[in-house]
Amino acid sequence: MDGIDEKILDLMKGNARISYQKLGDAVGMSRVAAKKRVHRLEQDGIIRGYNTCIYREDEITLFLDIETTPDGFEEVLDYVATRTAYIRQIFRTTKENHLHIVAVSDSTGNLKYLTNMIMKQCGGKIVKLRSHAVKEVIKDVYGGISYEQRSESDRNGDHESDERSQFSEKGREQLPLSDVSDTENV
């Protein structure tokens, strides 16, 4: 991957529907050459898909942290990955036998049901389950930071300059919590 690929990725993060012509113009190449670059990035697995970000005011996000027994990790992972609705992302972390899960619903009842079902189905394999509802999204850079910012962050201790800050008061959103609270099941 070279500097042109990085610039293409930065442009596409801002607008995945950008035309090949505009990409080409921005990086100094033809429409066809830009299209070939994008296809190569897709084939190489660097671009793994395109998403539509949908904002729903009634959406509630819940983080689940599950620590399993050594012999129960795969069983719990299989359950949460294949049998549950509401789960958007599952991460295996550097902590031994630990999963970090992002679940989303428009109902606190659905998220409580999800947590209860995980405990009911996998409780004997779970050492600890913690859940935390998102109170406020302060910054959300869908797709990550730009390559230029990443490089600068790597050099200077992760401090972004004021002109590059992507946080704005307008971008902050309060999410309804109603009766969702932090929980821990041990």
Beta strands, then each sheet from edge to edge (+ up, - down):
strand 1: 60-68
strand 2: 87-92
strand 3: 98-105
strand 4: 126-133
strand 5: 136-137
strand 6: 173-174
strand 7: 183-185
sheet 1: 2+ 3- 1+ 4- 7+
sheet 2: 5+ 6-
end
